[in-house]
Amino acid sequence: MKFPKTVILTLLSLIIFSIPLSGAPGGKTAQKHAELGRPSLDSIRAASCDPESPYYYPKLLKLFLANDTTMRSVDFQYFYYGTLFQEDYDPYRKPLNEAEYKELGTLYAKPDKNRSDRNRILEYARAAILDNPVDLQQLTNIIYVYEQNGKYDLSKIWQYKLNHILKVIAKSGTGADKENAWLVVYPRHEYDFLNLSGIVSTNHSYEEPSFDVLEGQQVDKKDGKSQKYYFDINPMLEQYYLKHPDEE
């Protein structure tokens, strides 16, 4: 599925300026690193499951679903990666109502969508977000429909949410190699993240011990050169095998 052009240009500068922070373990430097650079998954696991924590997942979920922009960058980081530690998390989960999702494929592909088409897309997207709040495709669809229907304030609110999730991913690394691989919570996000960066994926491979490698090209460049982008899938696999030990 192609993303609307109105949403695609939000991420490229985030990737370009996504410089990993450095610092020794412990103290304020480590806390800054955990908040603004590669996530400290141990800290996020503890906080997202602690009802007394400001980063308790249900609290952040309530804020995320509200029509406001009160969440900060660190809130989005705990929210996005906190997804890994929720009881219903499955990196290979299927779309909500898969039959309806497939039917909507024809609407997604239409160059000119009437209001009825857009409202049907919005209805499904809002339901899908309740099922999987960090579904990047459906967040994009919500933004697109609100904008096309003239609800610009709502479109900007949801654009704010999407931008911050993308920034969280961008700040998790540079994607240049294994040591600086980006970290996502669903395999599908690897492709969505690149597409929203204006990068078209042309090939996929796997490298040990746990890295997805996508090759892609910038859509605005005509030199035909492709680049490799690395994603660390170890956290996804760890959570999957915890729930499916017989498949390990």
VOFI-361196 format. One record per residue (C-alpha): x, y, z; residue number from 1; residue in one letter; chain. Coordinates in steps of 0.05 Angstrom, whole numbers, always signed. Layout:
[[X; Y; Z]; NUM; "A"; "A"];
...
//
This chain:
[[+0; +0; +0]; 1; "M"; "A"];
[[+26; +70; -18]; 2; "K"; "A"];
[[+22; +125; +33]; 3; "F"; "A"];
[[-11; +192; +16]; 4; "P"; "A"];
[[+39; +244; -7]; 5; "K"; "A"];
[[+15; +292; +47]; 6; "T"; "A"];
[[+45; +246; +100]; 7; "V"; "A"];
[[+108; +220; +67]; 8; "I"; "A"];
[[+154; +280; +76]; 9; "L"; "A"];
[[+152; +281; +152]; 10; "T"; "A"];
[[+209; +234; +167]; 11; "L"; "A"];
[[+270; +245; +123]; 12; "L"; "A"];
[[+301; +300; +166]; 13; "S"; "A"];
[[+290; +257; +228]; 14; "L"; "A"];
[[+332; +202; +197]; 15; "I"; "A"];
[[+386; +249; +173]; 16; "I"; "A"];
[[+394; +281; +241]; 17; "F"; "A"];
[[+385; +216; +281]; 18; "S"; "A"];
[[+453; +216; +314]; 19; "I"; "A"];
[[+460; +164; +369]; 20; "P"; "A"];
[[+478; +193; +438]; 21; "L"; "A"];
[[+537; +165; +476]; 22; "S"; "A"];
[[+550; +158; +549]; 23; "G"; "A"];
[[+575; +111; +603]; 24; "A"; "A"];
[[+526; +66; +640]; 25; "P"; "A"];
[[+492; +96; +700]; 26; "G"; "A"];
[[+475; +167; +722]; 27; "G"; "A"];
[[+442; +224; +684]; 28; "K"; "A"];
[[+479; +209; +619]; 29; "T"; "A"];
[[+450; +139; +615]; 30; "A"; "A"];
[[+380; +166; +629]; 31; "Q"; "A"];
[[+388; +217; +573]; 32; "K"; "A"];
[[+411; +161; +527]; 33; "H"; "A"];
[[+351; +118; +546]; 34; "A"; "A"];
[[+302; +175; +532]; 35; "E"; "A"];
[[+331; +205; +468]; 36; "L"; "A"];
[[+372; +151; +435]; 37; "G"; "A"];
[[+368; +75; +434]; 38; "R"; "A"];
[[+314; +53; +483]; 39; "P"; "A"];
[[+330; +19; +549]; 40; "S"; "A"];
[[+282; -39; +540]; 41; "L"; "A"];
[[+292; -63; +612]; 42; "D"; "A"];
[[+271; +5; +638]; 43; "S"; "A"];
[[+212; +7; +590]; 44; "I"; "A"];
[[+190; -63; +610]; 45; "R"; "A"];
[[+190; -45; +683]; 46; "A"; "A"];
[[+155; +22; +675]; 47; "A"; "A"];
[[+102; -1; +625]; 48; "S"; "A"];
[[+79; -56; +672]; 49; "C"; "A"];
[[+80; -14; +736]; 50; "D"; "A"];
[[+13; +19; +753]; 51; "P"; "A"];
[[+50; +71; +795]; 52; "E"; "A"];
[[+95; +93; +738]; 53; "S"; "A"];
[[+77; +153; +694]; 54; "P"; "A"];
[[+97; +108; +636]; 55; "Y"; "A"];
[[+47; +53; +654]; 56; "Y"; "A"];
[[+23; +28; +587]; 57; "Y"; "A"];
[[-53; +36; +599]; 58; "P"; "A"];
[[-41; +109; +621]; 59; "K"; "A"];
[[-2; +124; +558]; 60; "L"; "A"];
[[-52; +88; +515]; 61; "L"; "A"];
[[-108; +132; +542]; 62; "K"; "A"];
[[-68; +194; +526]; 63; "L"; "A"];
[[-50; +169; +457]; 64; "F"; "A"];
[[-123; +155; +438]; 65; "L"; "A"];
[[-146; +223; +462]; 66; "A"; "A"];
[[-153; +280; +412]; 67; "N"; "A"];
[[-97; +322; +442]; 68; "D"; "A"];
[[-22; +331; +437]; 69; "T"; "A"];
[[-1; +328; +510]; 70; "T"; "A"];
[[+47; +269; +502]; 71; "M"; "A"];
[[+122; +285; +501]; 72; "R"; "A"];
[[+177; +250; +461]; 73; "S"; "A"];
[[+196; +206; +520]; 74; "V"; "A"];
[[+123; +186; +530]; 75; "D"; "A"];
[[+121; +163; +458]; 76; "F"; "A"];
[[+184; +123; +467]; 77; "Q"; "A"];
[[+156; +86; +528]; 78; "Y"; "A"];
[[+89; +78; +492]; 79; "F"; "A"];
[[+118; +50; +427]; 80; "Y"; "A"];
[[+167; +2; +457]; 81; "Y"; "A"];
[[+121; -14; +515]; 82; "G"; "A"];
[[+79; -49; +463]; 83; "T"; "A"];
[[+130; -106; +465]; 84; "L"; "A"];
[[+111; -124; +536]; 85; "F"; "A"];
[[+35; -125; +532]; 86; "Q"; "A"];
[[-2; -189; +541]; 87; "E"; "A"];
[[-34; -189; +472]; 88; "D"; "A"];
[[+30; -170; +435]; 89; "Y"; "A"];
[[+47; -214; +376]; 90; "D"; "A"];
[[+97; -188; +324]; 91; "P"; "A"];
[[+62; -229; +271]; 92; "Y"; "A"];
[[-10; -210; +288]; 93; "R"; "A"];
[[-58; -207; +230]; 94; "K"; "A"];
[[-97; -144; +211]; 95; "P"; "A"];
[[-163; -132; +246]; 96; "L"; "A"];
[[-219; -166; +208]; 97; "N"; "A"];
[[-173; -191; +153]; 98; "E"; "A"];
[[-229; -202; +103]; 99; "A"; "A"];
[[-251; -129; +108]; 100; "E"; "A"];
[[-179; -106; +105]; 101; "Y"; "A"];
[[-171; -143; +39]; 102; "K"; "A"];
[[-236; -113; +12]; 103; "E"; "A"];
[[-211; -44; +28]; 104; "L"; "A"];
[[-150; -56; -16]; 105; "G"; "A"];
[[-189; -31; -77]; 106; "T"; "A"];
[[-206; +34; -41]; 107; "L"; "A"];
[[-135; +45; -19]; 108; "Y"; "A"];
[[-113; +39; -92]; 109; "A"; "A"];
[[-165; +87; -120]; 110; "K"; "A"];
[[-132; +153; -142]; 111; "P"; "A"];
[[-196; +192; -129]; 112; "D"; "A"];
[[-236; +172; -68]; 113; "K"; "A"];
[[-305; +201; -54]; 114; "N"; "A"];
[[-328; +219; +15]; 115; "R"; "A"];
[[-362; +152; +24]; 116; "S"; "A"];
[[-297; +116; +7]; 117; "D"; "A"];
[[-258; +159; +55]; 118; "R"; "A"];
[[-307; +149; +112]; 119; "N"; "A"];
[[-305; +74; +103]; 120; "R"; "A"];
[[-229; +77; +106]; 121; "I"; "A"];
[[-233; +120; +168]; 122; "L"; "A"];
[[-283; +74; +203]; 123; "E"; "A"];
[[-237; +14; +193]; 124; "Y"; "A"];
[[-175; +53; +212]; 125; "A"; "A"];
[[-204; +77; +278]; 126; "R"; "A"];
[[-225; +7; +296]; 127; "A"; "A"];
[[-157; -21; +276]; 128; "A"; "A"];
[[-121; +30; +320]; 129; "I"; "A"];
[[-162; +6; +380]; 130; "L"; "A"];
[[-137; -64; +364]; 131; "D"; "A"];
[[-65; -43; +349]; 132; "N"; "A"];
[[-50; +29; +369]; 133; "P"; "A"];
[[+17; +33; +334]; 134; "V"; "A"];
[[-7; +9; +265]; 135; "D"; "A"];
[[+30; +59; +222]; 136; "L"; "A"];
[[-12; +46; +160]; 137; "Q"; "A"];
[[-77; +60; +196]; 138; "Q"; "A"];
[[-50; +121; +231]; 139; "L"; "A"];
[[-32; +148; +163]; 140; "T"; "A"];
[[-102; +132; +137]; 141; "N"; "A"];
[[-133; +171; +195]; 142; "I"; "A"];
[[-91; +231; +179]; 143; "I"; "A"];
[[-107; +227; +105]; 144; "Y"; "A"];
[[-182; +221; +113]; 145; "V"; "A"];
[[-187; +277; +164]; 146; "Y"; "A"];
[[-147; +323; +119]; 147; "E"; "A"];
[[-187; +305; +57]; 148; "Q"; "A"];
[[-252; +315; +95]; 149; "N"; "A"];
[[-230; +384; +117]; 150; "G"; "A"];
[[-221; +366; +191]; 151; "K"; "A"];
[[-152; +398; +193]; 152; "Y"; "A"];
[[-146; +404; +269]; 153; "D"; "A"];
[[-157; +329; +277]; 154; "L"; "A"];
[[-110; +314; +220]; 155; "S"; "A"];
[[-55; +355; +254]; 156; "K"; "A"];
[[-66; +320; +320]; 157; "I"; "A"];
[[-58; +251; +290]; 158; "W"; "A"];
[[+1; +275; +247]; 159; "Q"; "A"];
[[+34; +297; +312]; 160; "Y"; "A"];
[[+25; +227; +341]; 161; "K"; "A"];
[[+52; +193; +278]; 162; "L"; "A"];
[[+111; +240; +273]; 163; "N"; "A"];
[[+132; +225; +344]; 164; "H"; "A"];
[[+128; +150; +335]; 165; "I"; "A"];
[[+171; +156; +272]; 166; "L"; "A"];
[[+220; +200; +310]; 167; "K"; "A"];
[[+225; +148; +365]; 168; "V"; "A"];
[[+244; +96; +313]; 169; "I"; "A"];
[[+292; +142; +277]; 170; "A"; "A"];
[[+327; +159; +343]; 171; "K"; "A"];
[[+338; +85; +360]; 172; "S"; "A"];
[[+397; +82; +312]; 173; "G"; "A"];
[[+420; +102; +242]; 174; "T"; "A"];
[[+403; +38; +205]; 175; "G"; "A"];
[[+473; +38; +174]; 176; "A"; "A"];
[[+498; -27; +204]; 177; "D"; "A"];
[[+485; -80; +257]; 178; "K"; "A"];
[[+513; -38; +313]; 179; "E"; "A"];
[[+466; +19; +296]; 180; "N"; "A"];
[[+406; -20; +272]; 181; "A"; "A"];
[[+337; +12; +280]; 182; "W"; "A"];
[[+289; -20; +329]; 183; "L"; "A"];
[[+216; -31; +311]; 184; "V"; "A"];
[[+161; -71; +346]; 185; "V"; "A"];
[[+130; -102; +284]; 186; "Y"; "A"];
[[+164; -129; +220]; 187; "P"; "A"];
[[+115; -89; +178]; 188; "R"; "A"];
[[+142; -25; +209]; 189; "H"; "A"];
[[+208; -36; +174]; 190; "E"; "A"];
[[+175; -24; +106]; 191; "Y"; "A"];
[[+128; +30; +131]; 192; "D"; "A"];
[[+185; +68; +164]; 193; "F"; "A"];
[[+226; +68; +100]; 194; "L"; "A"];
[[+166; +85; +56]; 195; "N"; "A"];
[[+149; +144; +100]; 196; "L"; "A"];
[[+221; +166; +91]; 197; "S"; "A"];
[[+213; +168; +16]; 198; "G"; "A"];
[[+252; +103; +8]; 199; "I"; "A"];
[[+226; +46; -35]; 200; "V"; "A"];
[[+248; -22; -12]; 201; "S"; "A"];
[[+276; -66; -67]; 202; "T"; "A"];
[[+302; -127; -30]; 203; "N"; "A"];
[[+300; -162; +38]; 204; "H"; "A"];
[[+349; -209; +71]; 205; "S"; "A"];
[[+366; -236; +140]; 206; "Y"; "A"];
[[+433; -234; +175]; 207; "E"; "A"];
[[+453; -272; +238]; 208; "E"; "A"];
[[+441; -268; +294]; 209; "P"; "A"];
[[+377; -227; +288]; 210; "S"; "A"];
[[+377; -173; +236]; 211; "F"; "A"];
[[+330; -157; +179]; 212; "D"; "A"];
[[+365; -121; +123]; 213; "V"; "A"];
[[+325; -81; +72]; 214; "L"; "A"];
[[+355; -51; +9]; 215; "E"; "A"];
[[+323; +12; -17]; 216; "G"; "A"];
[[+328; +73; -60]; 217; "Q"; "A"];
[[+307; +145; -49]; 218; "Q"; "A"];
[[+248; +159; -94]; 219; "V"; "A"];
[[+274; +228; -112]; 220; "D"; "A"];
[[+342; +202; -135]; 221; "K"; "A"];
[[+353; +176; -205]; 222; "K"; "A"];
[[+423; +148; -198]; 223; "D"; "A"];
[[+396; +78; -187]; 224; "G"; "A"];
[[+439; +67; -125]; 225; "K"; "A"];
[[+410; +28; -68]; 226; "S"; "A"];
[[+430; +26; +5]; 227; "Q"; "A"];
[[+424; -26; +60]; 228; "K"; "A"];
[[+383; -10; +122]; 229; "Y"; "A"];
[[+389; -53; +185]; 230; "Y"; "A"];
[[+334; -70; +235]; 231; "F"; "A"];
[[+346; -108; +300]; 232; "D"; "A"];
[[+290; -158; +309]; 233; "I"; "A"];
[[+317; -193; +371]; 234; "N"; "A"];
[[+268; -159; +419]; 235; "P"; "A"];
[[+210; -181; +375]; 236; "M"; "A"];
[[+235; -252; +372]; 237; "L"; "A"];
[[+247; -255; +448]; 238; "E"; "A"];
[[+175; -236; +462]; 239; "Q"; "A"];
[[+148; -283; +409]; 240; "Y"; "A"];
[[+185; -344; +436]; 241; "Y"; "A"];
[[+166; -327; +507]; 242; "L"; "A"];
[[+94; -338; +486]; 243; "K"; "A"];
[[+109; -394; +436]; 244; "H"; "A"];
[[+166; -434; +469]; 245; "P"; "A"];
[[+149; -496; +427]; 246; "D"; "A"];
[[+169; -459; +364]; 247; "E"; "A"];
[[+238; -438; +387]; 248; "E"; "A"];
//
